[in-house]
Amino acid sequence: MVRLNVLMATVVLTLAAAPVVADTASHAAQVEQFLKLARADRMSVPVHAQVQQMFAQRFAQAKAPADKQAVLERYQAKADALLEGAVGWETLKPDMIKLYGQHFSERELKELNAFYQSALGRKVLDTMPELTAQSAQLAQARLESVVPEVNKLLEEMGKELK
């Protein structure tokens, strides 16, 4: 009789958990679709480009002869492999799915996915990188104008604290 109760409890718990697993899989699929639409797989491209540039600058600073170009390319390839292992899409994807899944419900993700599939959503995706860069430049330019004043305030506070 005890075995039957244990068996029945196991069956009930298994059946009760099935919708949760399905909901979790469905939710994760919505997150994955959103990340694909948002082009999250391209997130590490600027990092790769920046590191490639760092190696090229070091190569130029060393005034390496042209016949050493293969050395530069070999080290750039090694750096790319390191970066891919650390911040490549296949490495980040499971964590990104979990992260976005914690912050957006399945319903919200469906709405986001519908938006990013629309003409306006695609325009947002296409223009956002340029708008973000231009916004950062605007903020940086304004910030530079107050840096001397902020430094002066820091100096004054330091004197007052002595």
Helices and strands as residue ranges (DSSP letters): H 2-37, G 40-42, H 45-61, G 66-68, H 69-87, H 89-103, H 106-117, H 119-161
